[in-house]
Amino acid sequence: MGCFVALFALISPRLALFFILVFSDWIGRAIDGWVVPVLGFFFLPWTTLAYVVMWQVDPKGVEGLDWFIVAFAFVVDVASYARTSQSRRS
């Protein structure tokens, strides 16, 4: 499953999240409820994907260096929004 997630993430993080939702229970194990995954799917897809994958790497949860990877994914999400708004202005 992990290799497919990596392949789909190269195409789109939303596509990877969709296939994780359909073919596994990773999102259900990592995040309780449905509100946070839905908001993450639409607004912070890289961050949501990184959190879910890091949760699967360590069964104790996201800790240590895993938070650095999640924070980097957050920076990528924010940078993509900044790049989009900058290209709209020009």
N, C-alpha and C positions, 0 to 999 in steps of 0.2 A: 504494500500500500504506500509506503514511504516514497518509492521511486516515482509512482504515478503522481503523487502530490507535488513532487519537485518538477516533474514535466509540466503539469497543469499550471503550476505557479509561474513558470517561465512564460506561459501564454498570458495568464491573467490570475491575480490572486482570488478574484471572485469566482472564477471557474474552479480553482482548486478547492475553495470553501464549499462550493456547490457539490462537488464530487465527494468531499469528506462527509458532508451532511447526508448524502444519498447512500453511500456505500459503507459507512462506518458510524460508530457512536463516539468518535473523538470529541466532537463539540459538546455533546451531552455530558461527557466525563470531565471536560475542562471548565465548562461554564454552566452554572445553574440558571434555569429559566430560559426564556426565549427573547427577551427584550435586548439584552446586550449583544447576542450574536447577530440579530437583525440590524441593529444600529451599526455594529462593527462591519457587517457586510456592505452596507451602503456608504459609510463615512470613513472608516479606517480599515480597509481590507487587509493591507499588509500587516498591520498590528494584530488584528484578530487571527490571521493565519499563523503568525509567529508565535502568539500565545498558545494557540491550540497545539501546534507542533512541539513547542518546548514542553508543554504539559505531558505529551506522550513520551518524550525522551526520558524524563525522570518521573517515576510513579509517585514520588513525594510531592510533586508540584513544581511550579516555576520558582527557582531560587538561584542565587549566585550569578554566574555568568549568563544564565538564561535571561535574566532581566536586562542585561546589556543588549542582547539580540532583539528583545521585544522593544526596547527603547530605540534602537537603530531602525527598526521597522516603523516606529512612530515618526521618526525624523523623515523617513522616505515618504510616508503618507503626507506629512505637512509640506514637504518640498514639492510633491506633485501638485498640491493645491496652490502653492505659491507660484509655481511655473505656469499653471493654467491661468491664474489671474493676471500674471505678467504678460502672457501672450495675448490675452483679450484686450489689454490696454494698447498694445502696439499694432 
